[in-house]
Amino acid sequence: MGRRYRLHPNRAQEQVLTRWGHAARTLWNIALEQPPPGLAVTSGRRPDSTAASLTTAPVSDADN
């Protein structure tokens, strides 16, 4: 567990800390709305190149 320090800010410092807290919370919420890195946004569909490669794969006579 890390160390904890109690702050005793004056009114002006308290207002600045409150604004920083609001900004940090807003940034955190925006970050949570973003897709995780490495995942393509495809809206539930396969990208055209992947779909085409799956449907146009050559079929050998040995498979029949």
C-alpha positions in Angstrom: 0.0 0.0 0.0 1.3 3.4 -0.9 1.6 6.4 1.4 -1.3 8.7 2.1 -1.0 12.4 2.8 -3.8 14.6 4.0 -4.2 17.9 2.2 -5.5 21.1 3.8 -6.1 23.3 0.8 -7.4 26.9 1.1 -10.5 27.8 -0.9 -8.7 28.7 -4.1 -6.6 25.5 -4.0 -9.8 23.5 -3.3 -11.4 24.9 -6.4 -8.4 24.1 -8.6 -8.3 20.5 -7.2 -12.0 20.1 -7.9 -11.5 21.2 -11.5 -8.6 18.8 -11.9 -10.8 16.0 -10.5 -13.6 16.8 -12.9 -11.2 16.9 -15.9 -9.6 13.5 -14.8 -13.0 11.9 -14.5 -14.1 13.2 -17.9 -10.9 11.9 -19.5 -11.3 8.5 -17.8 -14.9 8.2 -19.1 -13.9 9.1 -22.6 -11.1 6.5 -22.5 -13.6 3.9 -21.4 -15.8 4.6 -24.4 -12.9 3.8 -26.8 -12.5 0.3 -28.3 -9.6 -1.7 -26.9 -6.3 -1.3 -29.0 -6.0 -3.9 -31.7 -9.7 -4.5 -32.3 -11.1 -3.3 -35.7 -14.4 -1.6 -35.6 -16.5 -3.6 -38.1 -20.0 -2.9 -36.9 -20.7 -6.6 -36.7 -19.7 -7.3 -40.3 -16.5 -8.8 -41.7 -14.3 -6.5 -43.7 -14.9 -7.0 -47.4 -11.4 -8.5 -48.1 -11.9 -11.1 -45.4 -15.4 -12.0 -46.5 -14.2 -12.3 -50.1 -11.3 -14.5 -49.2 -13.6 -16.8 -47.3 -16.1 -17.1 -50.1 -13.8 -17.3 -53.0 -11.3 -19.8 -51.7 -10.4 -22.4 -54.4 -11.8 -25.8 -53.9 -9.7 -28.7 -55.0 -11.2 -31.9 -56.6 -9.7 -33.9 -53.7 -12.2 -32.3 -51.3 -15.2 -33.8 -53.1 
